[in-house]
């Protein structure tokens, strides 16, 4: 009898916490990114692809669009941002210098935490 069922899903929600500036935040909050689920091999290939970017356009934009299907919980003076407006806010909005690293970091952090949580702790020598 199996105790863990492997199901195929295209995306998973990831909470992205924001604190700007990090030292003494004047802007704090979070939003959700619907991250595209990839295998370990697919993530490795993705990192290699962007480590020496030779594609056209902005590498940050291309990577964020490959990592995420959508964002929710973002808003501005006009209201909630959805679809392309949410991507535009993350990629080129007034806080993009903070948001792009936050969304990329949150995506890869989930794999780092999973790896650490599922493997044995190393002994200090």
N, C-alpha and C positions, 0 to 999 in steps of 0.2 A: 504494500500500500504506500503510495507516494505521499510525502508530507509537504512537498513544495511543487506547485504546478507552474510550469513555464508557459507563459502566454505571450502571444505576439501583439505588440502595441507599437504604433507609429510614433507617439509622443508621450511625454510624461511632464507634469507640472513641476517647476522648480521655483522656489521662493528666492528672490533676488533682493537682498537687503542693501539699502543705500544710506550712507552717512557722509555728508559733505559739509565742510572738510572732515576727514576722519578723526583728527585730533580733538576738535571741539565742534561737533556737528551743529550747523544752523539749519540744515535741511536733513530730515530723517524720514525714512519710510521704507516700504517694500512694494514690489509688484511681482507678478508671476510670469515666467517665461515657459512656453510650451516647447520643451526641448525635444529634438529628434533623437530617437533612441538608436544607438549604433553598437556594433560589436566592438570588442577590444581591438581587433585587427582594423576595422573601419576607422576607429578613432586614431590609431597610430598613423594610418595613411593620411588622414585629415591633417594631423599635426605636421607631417612631413611636407604635405602640399603647401602649407602656409609658412613653414619655417624659411623657405627660400621662394617667396612669392614671385612668380614670373608671369602671372596672368594680367589681364587688362583690368583697369579700374582700381578701386581702393580695396586693399587686402582686408582691412577691418570689416568693411561692409560685406564683402563676399563671405567672410568667415561667420559673422553673426547670422547671415541669411542661411548658411549651411547648418548652423547649430540649432536655430530656432524656427519653429513653424509660425508662432504668433506670440504676442504679449497681451496681458490683461492687467488692469489695475493702474494704468498710467493715465494721467489727465493733465490738462493745462487750463488756462483761463476760459477756453471755449467749451470745456467739458471732458468727457471720457475720450481717450484716443484708442482707436481700434484699427486693425488691418495695417495698411501702408502708413497711416498717420502715426501709429505706435512705433513702427520701424523707423520712420523719419525722426521721431523724437529721440530715440536711442542713438541713432547713427549720426545725426547732424543737428540736433536740437541744442539749446543753450547749455545743457548739462551733459552733452555727449562725451566730453573728456572723462567724465566719471562713469557714465552709464555703459559705454562700450567695454572698458576693463571689468566692470562689475558683472555683466552678462557672460562674458567669456570665462571669467574666473569661476562663477557659479556653476557653469556647465562642467568644467573639468574638475572642480572641487568635489562634485558628487562621486566621481569615479575614484578619486584619491581616498575619500572617506570610506567608500565601500571596500576598497582594497585593504585599508588599514583595519577596518572593522572585521573583516573576514579572514585575516591572516594572523598567525601567532605573533605575539610581541617579541621583539628581539631583546636579548640579554645584553646589558652593558658589560664591556670587558675592561 
